[in-house]
Amino acid sequence: ISGYVIERREKNSLRWIRVNKKPVYDLRIKSSGLREGCEYEYRVYAENAAGLSLPSDPSPLIKAEDPVFLPSPPSRPKIMDHTRSHITIGWIKPLFDGGAPIIGYTVEYKLTSETDWSTAIHSLRGTEYTVIGLTSGAEYVFRVKSMNKIGASDPSDASEPQVAKEREEEPVFDIDNEMRKTLVVKAGDSFTMTVPFRGKPIPNVLWSKPDTDLRTRANIDSSDNRTSLTVEKATRDDS
């Protein structure tokens, strides 16, 4: 065998075109000048001193496009929020998409005491997810896989362990500059002071004034994130 001649044909075409002008001796060759997105098939002739052989059977059709690989994993997920039954995680998209768009993520989780992972969701489009239905007081870890049209990446590094419990936040009053201004009320008029607050677990709020029982002097109404005090008929003693 003195070399090989390779021909290609575009899908639905009757014409075969030579890929190499001169016979090649290697068992592979680069085919250039293709139209992106078109499909091609190839066949090969062997050549010796007597001439060319019959062509080989055509190869399967292959599309002219950049090669695509599996993506790299996304970043290690971080714990964003948690309750007794829910834990929210977030992550950053992978550094390498494999040459094709990322079409989704798979979120997995497990108890730290176990070895098998469970799938929370498949083909999630965003980069944040809340896993629900967790056991209160149990400790969990999470990991994420990124996906393109080829398949799923290796899993990310596992998150820090997180116990399913209510998040604790120190109570804070959300007082803006407008609320810090002096409130002027005429004697006999009513007024209401409303103060937003936050904290986890939900704080208990207590209004107080020296030498005054506000439970009888005013109407106090509190919800999960704000509290208000209303006095129906103001007096100088309310200052």
C-alpha positions as CSV (number, residue, x, y, z in Angstrom):
1,I,0.0,0.0,0.0
2,S,1.5,3.2,-1.1
3,G,-1.1,5.5,0.3
4,Y,-4.7,6.4,0.7
5,V,-7.2,8.6,-1.1
6,I,-10.1,10.1,0.9
7,E,-13.3,11.5,-0.5
8,R,-16.2,13.3,1.1
9,R,-19.8,14.0,0.2
10,E,-22.3,16.4,1.7
11,K,-25.6,15.0,2.9
12,N,-28.1,14.7,0.0
13,S,-25.4,15.4,-2.6
14,L,-24.5,12.9,-5.4
15,R,-21.0,14.3,-5.8
16,W,-17.9,12.9,-4.1
17,I,-15.0,15.4,-3.6
18,R,-11.4,14.4,-3.0
19,V,-10.1,15.6,0.4
20,N,-6.3,15.1,-0.4
21,K,-4.6,15.9,-3.7
22,K,-1.8,13.4,-3.1
23,P,-2.1,10.0,-1.4
24,V,-1.5,10.1,2.3
25,Y,0.3,7.4,4.3
26,D,-1.2,8.2,7.8
27,L,-4.4,6.6,8.9
28,R,-6.0,9.9,9.7
29,I,-6.4,13.2,7.9
30,K,-7.8,16.7,8.5
31,S,-10.7,17.7,6.3
32,S,-10.9,21.4,5.8
33,G,-13.1,23.9,3.9
34,L,-16.3,22.5,5.3
35,R,-19.6,24.4,5.8
36,E,-20.5,24.8,9.4
37,G,-23.6,22.9,10.4
38,C,-23.6,20.7,7.3
39,E,-23.3,16.9,7.5
40,Y,-20.7,14.9,5.6
41,E,-19.8,11.3,5.0
42,Y,-16.4,10.0,4.0
43,R,-14.9,7.0,2.1
44,V,-11.4,5.8,1.6
45,Y,-9.4,4.2,-1.3
46,A,-6.2,2.2,-0.8
47,E,-3.5,2.8,-3.5
48,N,-0.6,0.6,-4.7
49,A,1.4,0.3,-7.9
50,A,-1.6,-1.3,-9.6
51,G,-3.9,1.6,-8.9
52,L,-6.8,2.3,-6.6
53,S,-9.0,-0.1,-4.7
54,L,-12.7,0.0,-4.6
55,P,-14.0,2.6,-2.1
56,S,-14.7,1.7,1.5
57,D,-18.2,1.8,2.8
58,P,-19.1,5.4,3.6
59,S,-18.7,6.6,7.2
60,P,-21.7,7.6,9.3
61,L,-22.8,11.2,8.7
62,I,-21.0,13.7,10.9
63,K,-21.9,17.4,11.4
64,A,-19.2,20.1,10.8
65,E,-19.2,21.9,14.2
66,D,-16.8,22.6,17.0
67,P,-16.3,19.7,19.3
68,V,-18.3,19.7,22.5
69,F,-17.2,18.2,25.8
70,L,-18.7,17.8,29.3
71,P,-18.6,21.1,31.3
72,S,-16.6,21.6,34.4
73,P,-18.4,21.5,37.8
74,P,-19.9,24.8,39.2
75,S,-18.5,26.3,42.3
76,R,-18.9,24.8,45.7
77,P,-22.4,25.7,46.8
78,K,-22.9,28.2,49.7
79,I,-25.6,28.1,52.3
80,M,-27.8,31.2,51.6
81,D,-30.6,30.6,54.1
82,H,-32.1,27.9,56.3
83,T,-35.2,27.0,58.4
84,R,-36.3,23.9,60.2
85,S,-37.4,22.2,57.0
86,H,-35.8,24.2,54.1
87,I,-32.2,25.0,53.2
88,T,-31.3,27.4,50.3
89,I,-28.0,27.1,48.5
90,G,-26.4,29.2,45.7
91,W,-23.4,28.6,43.4
92,I,-21.5,30.2,40.5
93,K,-21.7,28.8,37.0
94,P,-18.8,26.6,35.7
95,L,-15.6,28.1,34.3
96,F,-15.8,25.8,31.3
97,D,-19.1,25.1,29.5
98,G,-17.6,22.4,27.3
99,G,-18.1,24.4,24.1
100,A,-21.9,24.4,24.4
101,P,-24.4,26.4,26.5
102,I,-25.1,25.3,30.0
103,I,-28.7,24.1,29.9
104,G,-29.3,23.4,33.6
105,Y,-28.0,22.1,37.0
106,T,-28.7,19.1,39.1
107,V,-28.8,19.6,42.8
108,E,-28.0,16.7,45.1
109,Y,-28.0,16.4,48.9
110,K,-27.5,13.9,51.7
111,L,-27.3,13.6,55.4
112,T,-23.7,14.0,56.7
113,S,-24.1,10.6,58.3
114,E,-24.9,8.8,55.1
115,T,-23.0,8.0,51.9
116,D,-25.8,8.0,49.2
117,W,-26.8,11.2,47.5
118,S,-30.4,12.1,46.6
119,T,-31.4,14.3,43.7
120,A,-33.4,17.4,44.7
121,I,-34.0,18.7,41.2
122,H,-32.8,18.0,37.7
123,S,-32.3,20.6,34.9
124,L,-32.7,23.7,37.1
125,R,-32.0,26.8,35.1
126,G,-31.0,29.2,37.9
127,T,-28.0,29.2,40.3
128,E,-30.0,29.1,43.5
129,Y,-32.3,26.5,44.9
130,T,-34.2,25.7,48.1
131,V,-34.3,22.1,49.1
132,I,-37.6,21.5,51.0
133,G,-38.9,18.7,53.2
134,L,-35.8,18.3,55.3
135,T,-35.8,16.9,58.8
136,S,-35.6,19.4,61.6
137,G,-32.3,19.2,63.5
138,A,-30.6,17.0,60.9
139,E,-27.3,18.0,59.2
140,Y,-27.0,18.0,55.5
141,V,-24.5,18.7,52.7
142,F,-25.1,19.7,49.1
143,R,-23.4,19.5,45.7
144,V,-24.3,20.6,42.2
145,K,-23.6,19.3,38.7
146,S,-23.7,21.5,35.5
147,M,-25.1,20.2,32.3
148,N,-24.8,20.9,28.6
149,K,-26.2,18.9,25.6
150,I,-23.5,16.3,26.0
151,G,-24.3,15.5,29.6
152,A,-23.5,16.3,33.2
153,S,-20.2,17.4,34.8
154,D,-18.6,15.8,37.7
155,P,-20.2,17.0,41.0
156,S,-18.9,20.2,42.7
157,D,-17.2,20.1,46.0
158,A,-19.7,19.5,48.8
159,S,-21.0,22.5,50.7
160,E,-20.3,23.1,54.3
161,P,-22.6,21.0,56.6
162,Q,-25.8,22.8,57.6
163,V,-28.3,21.8,60.2
164,A,-32.0,22.3,59.3
165,K,-33.0,24.9,61.9
166,E,-34.3,28.4,62.1
167,R,-31.7,31.0,61.2
168,E,-30.7,33.2,64.1
169,E,-30.4,37.0,63.5
170,E,-29.9,39.5,66.2
171,P,-33.0,41.8,66.5
172,V,-32.5,45.1,64.7
173,F,-34.9,48.1,64.4
174,D,-35.0,49.4,60.8
175,I,-35.2,53.1,61.7
176,D,-34.6,55.6,58.9
177,N,-33.9,59.3,59.1
178,E,-37.5,60.3,58.7
179,M,-38.5,58.2,61.8
180,R,-35.7,60.0,63.8
181,K,-37.4,63.4,63.4
182,T,-39.3,64.8,66.4
183,L,-43.1,64.0,66.2
184,V,-45.2,67.0,67.0
185,V,-48.8,66.3,68.1
186,K,-51.5,68.7,69.4
187,A,-53.0,67.9,72.8
188,G,-56.1,65.8,72.2
189,D,-55.1,64.5,68.9
190,S,-54.2,60.9,68.2
191,F,-50.9,59.6,66.9
192,T,-49.4,56.3,65.9
193,M,-45.7,55.4,65.9
194,T,-44.7,52.4,63.7
195,V,-41.3,50.8,63.9
196,P,-40.2,48.1,61.5
197,F,-37.8,45.4,62.9
198,R,-36.2,42.1,61.9
199,G,-34.6,39.2,63.6
200,K,-34.8,35.4,63.7
201,P,-36.5,33.9,65.6
202,I,-39.2,36.6,65.5
203,P,-38.3,38.9,68.4
204,N,-40.7,39.9,71.2
205,V,-41.2,43.6,71.3
206,L,-41.8,45.7,74.4
207,W,-42.7,49.4,74.5
208,S,-41.9,51.2,77.7
209,K,-42.0,54.7,79.2
210,P,-40.9,55.7,82.7
211,D,-43.7,55.9,85.2
212,T,-46.3,54.9,82.6
213,D,-48.1,51.6,81.9
214,L,-48.3,51.8,78.1
215,R,-50.6,48.7,78.1
216,T,-53.4,50.9,79.5
217,R,-52.3,54.3,78.1
218,A,-51.9,53.2,74.5
219,N,-52.8,50.5,72.0
220,I,-49.8,48.3,71.0
221,D,-50.0,46.2,67.9
222,S,-47.1,44.0,66.7
223,S,-46.6,41.7,63.7
224,D,-43.7,39.6,62.6
225,N,-41.8,42.6,61.2
226,R,-43.2,45.8,62.7
227,T,-44.7,47.2,65.8
228,S,-46.9,50.2,66.4
229,L,-48.1,52.3,69.4
230,T,-51.2,54.4,69.1
231,V,-52.4,57.0,71.6
232,E,-56.0,58.2,71.0
233,K,-55.8,61.5,72.9
234,A,-52.3,63.0,73.4
235,T,-51.4,64.9,76.5
236,R,-48.2,66.7,77.6
237,D,-47.4,63.6,79.7
238,D,-47.0,61.6,76.5
239,S,-43.9,63.6,75.5
